[in-house]
Amino acid sequence: MTTSDYRKKMADSWFSYLQVQICKSFENLEDNKLKFSKRDWYKKNIKEGGGTSYLLTKGKIFDKVGVNKSTVSGVFPKKFRSNILGAENHGKYWASGISVVAHMKNPKIPAIHFNTRFIVTSKEWFGGGMDVTPSHEDKKESQIVHNNLKKICLQNYKNYKKYKKWCDEYFYLPHRKEARGIGGIFFDYETKDWIKNFKFVRELGLTFIDISNKLINRKKKFKYTKKDKEKQLLKRGRYVEFNLLYDRGTKFGLNSGGNIDSILMSLPPEAKWR
């Protein structure tokens, strides 16, 4: 087994493990009365891999939450190769990752997004991040998110300020001239020191579970009105706009032959525009 094959196997195994842990944690928040449905999918050429999608809807906590994990390979379309590090010439790639998007029933609880990935072309790198999209301002909630993400970055000697700034700039709607949410961290093209980067990605995954539980448990009994729900649905409209117009993961999935239902899992079950 080559070093690259070993790294692929380790990353793939971790993302599968993390997917199960996230689903268990979220089912526990639903008091285990509601379970995720599981769906496996494969690319047209089954040798190029596929993924497993877990979906939970209409819960007392989650309106809709998807936890997707995929491991795929192939060749990028020529027009897309220049967008991917190391794919400019031959276009070959291998990619494994996990993506989570949670839209809450209670509008006082923010929508939460998380993903981490390991991609191999002629280069190898990790990418990912976590961000939070509230429809109601809450400074303490923002502190919880950013303090925990800052802590995990500092523990792994990562540049929190750089990752935070990257997130703020990435999750921005130019046509609206507004941020999608309160941000978090975003990183990509982490090519140096695979062992340390893999450690950071693993610990970030566990931190995501911890932050999610803190945010949800803090507000799960909060009362809300129809006006609060209306505000949430309008904010979800912004979420839809970003994911369809700008999101890298959406574009990567569509250009790597991914499963359409899994790619569009991030969209909320209901949204409004005024």
N, C-alpha and C positions, 0 to 999 in steps of 0.2 A: 504493500500500500504506500503510495506516495504521500508526501507531506500535505499536498493539496487535497488528496482524497480523504486523508485523516481529518483535516479541518472541516471539510464538507460534512463528513459523518457526524462530527461533534456538534456542529451548528444545527444540523437537521434534527438530531436527537434532542438538543436543548429546546428548540422551538416546539417540538411535539410535547415534551414534558411541560413546558410553560403553558401551552394551550389547555392542557388538562387541569392544571392548578388554577388558572383563571376561571375556567368553567365551574370548578368546585366552589371557589370563593363566591362567585356570583349566585350560584344556586343556594348557597348558604344564606346570602342576603335575602333571598326569596323564601327563606325558611324551608328550603328543599321541597316546597309544595309544587314548584314548577321546574321542569327539566329542559335542558337544551335538546333540540332536535339535531341530529347529525346527518351530514350529507357529504359523501365522497365524490370527487370529480377527477377526470383525467383529460389530458390534452388529446387531440385527435390522434397523434402518434403517441401511444401509451408509453413508449420507451422514454419520452421526454417528460414524464412525471405528471403530477397533478396536485391535489390538495384535499384538505378536510375542512368543511365549514360547519360551525356550530351556531345555531340561532335560537334565541329565546325572545318571545314576544308576549305582549299583553300581561305583564306581571304587575305586582303591586309596587315594585321598584322600577323595573325596566319596561318602557314602552316597546323598545327593541334594542337588543344587543347582539352583535355578531362577533365571533372569535374565529378568525380564519388563519389557517396555516397551510403553506404550499411549498413545494420543492419542485422546481421545473428547470428544464434546460432546452437549448435549441439555438436558433440563429435569428438575430433581430432583422427586421426589414431594413434595407439599405438607407432609407430616408430617416430612420430613427437612430442609427448607429452613432452618429456624432453627438448624440445626447448622453451617451453612456461611456463612462471612463473605461478605456481599454478595449472598446468594441469597434473602434473606428475602422479597422482593416477587415478582419474576418467575420466580425459580428457574432461570434459564438459566445454563449453565456451559460452559466449555471447560477441559480438563485434560490435561496431558501429564506423564509421569513414568517413572521406572525403579525397580524393586524387586528386591532380591536377598536370597535366604535360602539359606544353605549349612549343611547338616547333615553332619558329618564321620564317616568310618568309624572312625577312631581316637578313642576317648573322651577321650584326653588333649588333643585339639585342640578348642577351643570352637566352638559354632555361631555363625555370623556373620550379621548382618542389616544391610542398608543400603537406604535409599531417598531419592530427591530428586524433587521435583515442582514444576510451575508451574501455578497455577490462576487462571482468569479468570472472574469473575462480574461484578458491577458494580464489583468491586475486582480487583486483580491482586496475587498474592503467591507467594513461594517457601516451601517447607517441606521437611522431611526429617530425616535423621540417620543415625547408625550406632550399633549396640550389639552387645555380645558376651555370649554365654551359655555359660559353662563348666560342666562337671559336676564338675570337680576344681579346687580352689583353687590359684592360682599368682600370687603377688604380683608377680613380675617381668613376667608376661604382662599383668597389669592396668596396670602402669606403662607398658608399650609402647603399649597402646591409648590411655590417657589422655594421655600425654605427646605423642603424635603428633596427637591431636585438639586438644589445647590449643594446640599450635604452629600448626596451620592456622587456628584461630580468631583467635589473636593477630595472625597475618600479615594477616588480613582485617578487623581491628578489630571482631571479634565478641566478645560477652560469653560466654566459655567457662564461667564459673561458673554463669551463668543457664541456658545450654544443658545443662550437666551435671545441674543440679538438676531441670530440666524432664524430662530423660531418666529420672532416678532415680524421679521421681514418676509418670511415665507408665508405665514398664515395671514396675509393681508389681501384685501379685496381692492385692487386698483380702481376698478370701475365704480366702486362705492366710496372709495377713499376712507376706508375704515378697517379695523382689525377684525378678524373672525371671532376672537375671544380674548382671554387674558394671557394667552401664550403658554410657555413652558420651556422645553428645550428641543432643539432639532440639530442633528448632526449627519454628516455624510462623508464618504471617501476617507474613512479612517483606515489607512493602509499600514501604518507603522505598529510594530509590536503586537502581533496577532494574539498572543496569550493575554496581555493586559487589556486589549480591546474586547476580547471574548468575556473576560471577567467583568468588565464594565457593563456589557450588554446583558449578561445574566443578572447582575445585581440591579440593573435598571428595571428589568422585568419584574423582579420581586418587589421593588419599590413602587412600581405601578399598582400592584395588587394592594399594597399597604395604603397608598394615597387614595385609591378608589374607595376602600373601606372607610377611611377617615371622612371623606367628603360625603358619602352616602349615609353613614350612621349618624353624622352630625345633623342631617336635615330630613331624614326619612319620615319623621313625624310632624314636620312643619305643615301647617294649614296653607291652602292656597285657594284663589278665586278663579272665576272664569276669565277675568281680566289678566291674571297672572299667566294662565294657560295660553291666552291669545298672544301675549308678549313672547312666550316661548316658541310658538308656532311661527311667528314672524322671524325670530332669530334663526330658526331651523331653515328658513328660506335662504338665508345667507350661507348656511352650511352647505346646502345643495349647490348654490352658485359656485362656491369655492371648489368643491369636489369635482364638479363637471367641467369647470373651466381651467383650473390651475393645478390640481393635485397631481404630483409626480407618480404616486402609487397607482392612480387610475390610468394614467398614460402608459406606465410600465406594464401593467396588467393587460391592457388592450393590445400592446405591441409585442407581448410575449405569449400570446395565445391563451391567456388565462380564461377562467370561467366567468362569464358575464354576470351571473347572479352573485357570485362571490365578490367580484370587482365593485359592483354597485351596492353591496351590503351596507356601505357607509351611509347611504341615504336614509333619512328618517322615515318613519311610517306615515307621517302626516306633516305638512308644512303649509305656510300661507305667505302670500304676497299682497301688499296693499297698493 
